[in-house]
Amino acid sequence: METPSYLISEDRIARNCAILDEVQRCSGARILLALKAFALPALFPLIGKTLHGVCASGPIEARLGREDFGGEVHTYAPAYSPEQMERVIACSDYILFNSLSQWQAHHRRVEKSGRNIRVGFRVNPGHSEVETDLYNPCLPGSRFGIQPEDLHDFDLDAISGLHFHAMCEQNADVLVRILKRFEERFGPYLHRLDWVNFGGGHHITRSDYDLKLLCDTIVAFREKYDLQIYLEPGEAVVLNGGFFVTSVLDIIHHQRDIAIVDSSAETHLPDVLAMPYRPEIPGGELPGSLSHTYRLGGISCLAGDIIGDYSFDTALQCGDRLVFTDMALYTFVKNTTFNGVELPSIYTYSLKRAELQRIRVFGYHDYRSRLA
């Protein structure tokens, strides 16, 4: 296939979904796909066999979930304009508000819609162990979530559930500690509700994840409060299910060996810079570990468009292909056409079909259509 391209493994995603389905069966929880992490309609039929629906971050994702995925559509945004709310109402089964003022601004539209929409609040659980501030929704001064004191004089008959999100790539023991604080803050309200959404960030399909602790925790919580529990992981659905293939265009030497590739961290792998992190390459080790070390540089004009430093057994040559692993999540959903850098193609593969399936190739018109 041409480079740069994403290659998504249907087999790996099916394996992940099987693990998630076991959690659903053992715990009684319902699991949703977080579209913000992965949105590829070609694979929605595969994922939809297991998961109950999607969580959306606004009207566009809600529409995608309604039209292409099926199942339940849960929509949350920090705020909605009146026009956005009309579109959210048309596509959503659950609508979550970030503040009482947002509920006051929009709840009459929801009630007059004639649709059986369940309304909930995102709340701040008061505890998070996310180490990177950029991804921590519970930092002091966070714009996310209602505080318990905000609900003291509120008529809870107007809502049916609560939602919190306080995790990022973490294990079940973190959820246990978050739930302890959540119950301390919001426990008095829980017996009056129908559901609670534990949000995303649960790394359920990771090899060392404590599935038993997760299921036991959910079952105990459900039995204590008689509630339906939702989880909305994004990464866990497609963890290790994608690859990114790029080619070396040039080798230069400026105090170090630098390989320029036909892709870009800035436009194609944005979390490499935002997280930041160094993606894995099979055969690529830490700098200095093997005979030949290179800094991999992207094709955009951004000075910091650097993917990372890697060492290899043999010297890189122009035309060599490099493969980055775990590249299904937070990649093409975040791509940009900054600099007019061409978007990568998207392929899928399954062992049963034993051939590549090209889902999309992008070109000039995809860039031009985004401009005025």
C-alpha positions as CSV (number, residue, x, y, z in Angstrom):
1,M,0.0,0.0,0.0
2,E,1.1,3.6,-0.5
3,T,2.5,5.6,2.4
4,P,1.7,7.2,4.6
5,S,-1.2,5.0,5.6
6,Y,-3.1,3.6,8.6
7,L,-3.7,-0.1,8.7
8,I,-6.4,-1.2,11.1
9,S,-6.6,-4.9,12.3
10,E,-10.1,-6.2,12.4
11,D,-8.9,-9.3,14.2
12,R,-7.4,-7.3,17.0
13,I,-10.5,-5.1,17.4
14,A,-12.7,-8.2,17.5
15,R,-10.4,-9.6,20.2
16,N,-10.8,-6.4,22.2
17,C,-14.5,-6.4,21.8
18,A,-14.7,-10.0,23.1
19,I,-12.9,-8.9,26.3
20,L,-15.3,-5.9,26.6
21,D,-18.3,-8.2,26.1
22,E,-17.1,-10.5,28.9
23,V,-17.0,-7.4,31.2
24,Q,-20.6,-6.6,30.1
25,R,-21.7,-10.2,30.8
26,C,-20.0,-10.4,34.2
27,S,-20.8,-7.0,35.5
28,G,-24.1,-6.0,33.9
29,A,-22.5,-2.7,32.7
30,R,-23.1,-1.4,29.2
31,I,-20.1,-0.3,27.2
32,L,-20.1,2.5,24.6
33,L,-17.5,3.4,22.0
34,A,-16.0,6.9,22.5
35,L,-16.0,8.3,19.0
36,K,-13.5,11.0,20.0
37,A,-10.9,8.2,20.1
38,F,-11.9,6.1,17.1
39,A,-14.5,6.8,14.4
40,L,-14.3,4.5,11.4
41,P,-17.7,3.7,10.0
42,A,-16.4,0.8,8.0
43,L,-15.7,-1.1,11.3
44,F,-18.9,0.0,13.2
45,P,-20.7,-3.2,12.2
46,L,-17.9,-5.2,13.8
47,I,-17.8,-3.1,17.0
48,G,-21.6,-2.8,17.1
49,K,-22.1,-6.5,17.5
50,T,-20.8,-6.1,21.1
51,L,-21.1,-2.5,22.3
52,H,-24.4,-0.8,23.2
53,G,-23.8,2.4,21.3
54,V,-21.5,5.4,21.3
55,C,-20.7,8.5,23.3
56,A,-20.4,11.7,21.3
57,S,-18.9,15.1,22.0
58,G,-21.4,17.2,20.1
59,P,-23.9,17.2,17.2
60,I,-21.6,15.9,14.5
61,E,-20.4,12.9,16.4
62,A,-24.0,12.3,17.6
63,R,-25.2,12.2,14.0
64,L,-22.5,9.8,13.0
65,G,-23.4,7.5,15.9
66,R,-27.1,7.7,15.0
67,E,-26.7,7.2,11.3
68,D,-23.8,4.8,11.1
69,F,-23.4,2.9,14.4
70,G,-26.9,2.4,15.8
71,G,-27.6,1.6,19.4
72,E,-27.6,4.3,22.1
73,V,-26.2,7.7,21.5
74,H,-24.9,9.6,24.6
75,T,-23.9,13.2,24.0
76,Y,-21.8,15.4,26.3
77,A,-20.2,18.8,25.6
78,P,-19.1,21.5,28.0
79,A,-21.7,23.8,26.4
80,Y,-24.1,23.9,23.5
81,S,-25.4,26.7,21.4
82,P,-29.2,26.7,20.8
83,E,-28.6,25.5,17.2
84,Q,-26.3,22.8,18.3
85,M,-28.8,21.6,20.9
86,E,-31.5,21.2,18.3
87,R,-29.2,18.9,16.3
88,V,-28.1,17.0,19.5
89,I,-31.7,16.4,20.4
90,A,-32.4,15.0,17.0
91,C,-29.7,12.3,17.3
92,S,-29.3,11.6,21.0
93,D,-30.8,9.2,23.5
94,Y,-28.9,10.6,26.5
95,I,-27.9,14.3,26.8
96,L,-25.4,15.3,29.5
97,F,-25.1,18.9,30.7
98,N,-21.9,20.3,32.3
99,S,-23.6,23.0,34.4
100,L,-27.0,23.9,35.9
101,S,-27.0,27.0,33.7
102,Q,-26.7,24.9,30.6
103,W,-29.5,22.7,31.7
104,Q,-31.6,25.8,32.4
105,A,-30.8,27.1,28.9
106,H,-31.8,24.0,27.1
107,H,-34.0,21.6,29.1
108,R,-37.3,23.0,27.7
109,R,-36.1,22.2,24.1
110,V,-35.4,18.7,25.2
111,E,-38.8,18.3,26.9
112,K,-40.7,19.8,23.9
113,S,-38.9,17.5,21.4
114,G,-41.3,14.6,22.0
115,R,-38.3,12.2,22.1
116,N,-37.7,10.0,25.1
117,I,-34.4,11.5,26.0
118,R,-32.7,10.8,29.3
119,V,-31.0,13.9,30.8
120,G,-28.0,13.7,33.0
121,F,-25.3,15.9,34.6
122,R,-21.5,15.5,34.3
123,V,-20.1,15.9,37.8
124,N,-16.7,16.4,39.2
125,P,-15.8,13.3,41.3
126,G,-13.1,15.2,43.2
127,H,-10.3,12.7,42.6
128,S,-8.1,11.9,39.6
129,E,-4.7,10.2,39.2
130,V,-4.0,11.4,35.7
131,E,-0.3,12.5,35.7
132,T,-0.3,14.8,32.7
133,D,-2.2,18.1,33.4
134,L,-3.3,18.4,29.8
135,Y,-5.5,15.3,30.2
136,N,-6.6,15.7,33.8
137,P,-10.2,16.8,34.1
138,C,-10.2,17.2,37.9
139,L,-7.5,19.8,38.3
140,P,-8.3,22.8,40.5
141,G,-10.3,25.2,38.4
142,S,-11.4,22.6,35.9
143,R,-14.2,23.6,33.6
144,F,-15.6,20.1,33.7
145,G,-18.4,18.9,36.0
146,I,-20.9,20.1,38.6
147,Q,-19.8,20.2,42.2
148,P,-22.0,18.5,44.9
149,E,-23.0,21.8,46.5
150,D,-24.5,22.9,43.2
151,L,-27.2,20.2,43.6
152,H,-28.3,21.0,47.2
153,D,-31.4,22.9,46.1
154,F,-31.9,21.2,42.7
155,D,-34.9,19.1,41.9
156,L,-33.4,15.8,40.9
157,D,-36.6,14.6,39.3
158,A,-35.4,16.6,36.3
159,I,-32.5,14.3,35.6
160,S,-32.0,10.5,35.5
161,G,-28.3,10.0,35.9
162,L,-24.8,11.3,36.5
163,H,-21.6,11.0,34.5
164,F,-18.0,11.5,35.5
165,H,-14.7,11.1,33.6
166,A,-11.5,11.1,35.6
167,M,-9.2,8.4,34.1
168,C,-6.7,8.1,31.3
169,E,-5.1,4.8,30.3
170,Q,-5.5,3.4,33.9
171,N,-6.3,0.2,35.7
172,A,-9.3,-0.8,37.8
173,D,-7.6,0.1,41.1
174,V,-7.8,3.8,40.1
175,L,-11.5,3.5,39.5
176,V,-11.9,2.0,43.0
177,R,-10.3,5.1,44.5
178,I,-12.3,7.5,42.3
179,L,-15.6,5.8,43.2
180,K,-14.8,6.1,46.9
181,R,-14.5,9.9,46.6
182,F,-17.4,10.1,44.1
183,E,-19.7,8.4,46.7
184,E,-18.5,10.7,49.4
185,R,-19.5,13.7,47.3
186,F,-22.6,12.5,45.5
187,G,-23.8,9.4,47.4
188,P,-26.9,11.1,48.9
189,Y,-28.2,11.6,45.3
190,L,-27.6,8.2,43.9
191,H,-30.6,6.2,45.2
192,R,-32.8,8.7,43.3
193,L,-31.2,8.1,39.9
194,D,-31.4,5.4,37.2
195,W,-27.9,5.3,35.8
196,V,-24.3,6.4,36.3
197,N,-21.7,6.6,33.6
198,F,-18.1,5.9,34.8
199,G,-16.6,7.6,31.8
200,G,-13.6,6.6,29.8
201,G,-9.9,6.0,30.4
202,H,-10.4,2.4,31.5
203,H,-7.6,0.4,29.8
204,I,-9.7,-2.8,29.9
205,T,-8.0,-4.7,27.1
206,R,-4.5,-4.1,28.3
207,S,-2.7,-7.4,29.2
208,D,-2.2,-6.5,32.9
209,Y,-5.7,-5.0,33.4
210,D,-7.5,-6.4,36.5
211,L,-10.8,-7.5,34.9
212,K,-12.0,-9.2,38.1
213,L,-11.6,-6.1,40.2
214,L,-13.5,-4.0,37.6
215,C,-16.4,-6.5,37.4
216,D,-16.6,-6.9,41.2
217,T,-16.5,-3.1,41.6
218,I,-19.3,-2.5,39.1
219,V,-21.5,-5.3,40.6
220,A,-21.1,-4.0,44.1
221,F,-22.0,-0.5,43.0
222,R,-25.0,-1.6,41.0
223,E,-26.3,-3.7,43.9
224,K,-25.8,-0.9,46.4
225,Y,-27.6,1.8,44.4
226,D,-29.8,-0.3,42.0
227,L,-28.4,1.6,39.0
228,Q,-27.5,0.9,35.4
229,I,-23.7,1.4,34.9
230,Y,-22.1,2.7,31.7
231,L,-18.5,2.7,30.6
232,E,-17.3,4.6,27.6
233,P,-13.7,3.6,26.7
234,G,-12.1,4.7,23.5
235,E,-8.6,3.3,23.6
236,A,-9.7,-0.1,25.0
237,V,-11.8,-0.8,22.0
238,V,-9.0,-0.5,19.5
239,L,-5.9,-0.9,21.7
240,N,-3.0,-2.3,19.6
241,G,-5.4,-2.5,16.7
242,G,-3.7,-0.1,14.3
243,F,-0.5,0.6,12.6
244,F,0.9,3.6,10.8
245,V,3.2,3.0,7.8
246,T,5.6,5.7,6.6
247,S,8.5,5.8,4.2
248,V,12.0,7.4,4.5
249,L,12.4,10.2,2.0
250,D,15.8,11.6,2.9
251,I,18.8,11.1,5.2
252,I,20.7,14.1,6.4
253,H,23.3,14.8,9.1
254,H,23.2,17.9,11.3
255,Q,25.1,17.0,14.5
256,R,23.1,13.8,14.3
257,D,21.6,11.5,11.6
258,I,18.1,12.6,10.7
259,A,15.7,10.6,8.6
260,I,12.9,12.7,7.0
261,V,9.8,10.6,6.5
262,D,6.7,11.2,4.3
263,S,4.5,11.8,7.3
264,S,4.2,14.3,10.2
265,A,3.8,14.1,13.9
266,E,2.0,17.5,13.8
267,T,-0.6,16.5,11.3
268,H,-0.8,12.7,11.4
269,L,0.3,11.6,14.9
270,P,-0.7,14.7,17.0
271,D,-0.6,13.0,20.4
272,V,3.1,12.3,19.9
273,L,3.6,16.0,20.5
274,A,0.6,16.7,22.8
275,M,1.0,13.8,25.2
276,P,4.0,13.7,24.5
277,Y,5.2,10.1,23.8
278,R,7.4,8.1,21.6
279,P,5.6,5.5,19.5
280,E,7.0,2.0,19.2
281,I,8.6,0.7,16.0
282,P,9.3,-3.0,15.7
283,G,13.0,-3.3,15.3
284,G,13.5,0.3,16.5
285,E,15.2,0.6,19.9
286,L,16.2,3.5,22.2
287,P,18.9,5.8,20.8
288,G,22.3,4.3,21.1
289,S,21.1,0.8,21.8
290,L,21.8,-0.5,18.3
291,S,24.4,0.4,15.6
292,H,22.6,3.2,13.8
293,T,20.6,6.0,15.6
294,Y,18.3,8.5,13.8
295,R,16.0,11.3,14.7
296,L,12.8,10.8,12.7
297,G,11.6,14.2,11.4
298,G,8.2,15.0,9.8
299,I,7.5,16.7,6.5
300,S,5.8,19.8,7.8
301,C,7.4,23.2,8.4
302,L,7.0,23.0,12.2
303,A,10.5,23.0,13.7
304,G,9.4,20.6,16.4
305,D,7.8,18.1,14.0
306,I,9.9,15.3,15.5
307,I,8.5,11.8,16.0
308,G,11.4,10.6,18.1
309,D,14.9,9.1,18.3
310,Y,15.4,5.4,17.4
311,S,18.3,3.1,16.8
312,F,18.3,0.2,14.2
313,D,20.6,-2.8,13.5
314,T,21.1,-1.6,9.9
315,A,21.4,1.9,8.4
316,L,18.2,3.4,7.0
317,Q,17.9,4.0,3.3
318,C,15.6,6.2,1.3
319,G,12.5,4.2,0.5
320,D,12.7,2.1,3.7
321,R,9.3,1.7,5.4
322,L,8.8,2.2,9.1
323,V,5.8,0.8,11.0
324,F,4.5,2.5,14.2
325,T,2.3,0.3,16.4
326,D,-0.9,1.1,18.4
327,M,-2.0,3.7,15.9
328,A,-5.8,3.2,15.7
329,L,-6.6,5.5,18.6
330,Y,-6.5,9.3,18.5
331,T,-4.9,9.4,15.1
332,F,-7.0,10.0,12.0
333,V,-9.8,11.5,14.2
334,K,-7.3,14.3,15.0
335,N,-5.5,14.7,11.7
336,T,-5.2,18.1,10.1
337,T,-4.1,19.4,6.7
338,F,-1.7,22.0,8.1
339,N,0.8,23.0,5.5
340,G,-1.3,21.1,2.9
341,V,0.3,17.9,4.1
342,E,-1.6,15.1,2.5
343,L,-3.7,13.0,4.8
344,P,-2.8,9.3,5.1
345,S,-4.9,6.6,3.4
346,I,-6.8,4.2,5.6
347,Y,-6.8,0.4,5.1
348,T,-8.2,-2.5,7.1
349,Y,-7.1,-6.1,7.2
350,S,-8.5,-9.4,8.6
351,L,-6.9,-12.8,8.6
352,K,-10.2,-14.4,7.4
353,R,-10.3,-12.1,4.3
354,A,-6.5,-12.3,3.9
355,E,-6.3,-9.1,1.8
356,L,-6.0,-5.4,2.4
357,Q,-9.2,-3.4,2.1
358,R,-8.7,0.2,1.1
359,I,-11.3,2.3,3.0
360,R,-10.2,5.8,1.9
361,V,-7.6,7.7,0.0
362,F,-7.4,11.5,0.4
363,G,-6.3,14.1,-2.1
364,Y,-6.3,17.7,-3.0
365,H,-10.1,18.1,-2.9
366,D,-10.2,17.0,0.8
367,Y,-7.8,19.9,1.5
368,R,-9.6,22.4,-0.7
369,S,-13.1,21.6,0.7
370,R,-12.0,22.7,4.2
371,L,-11.0,26.1,3.0
372,A,-13.3,29.1,2.3
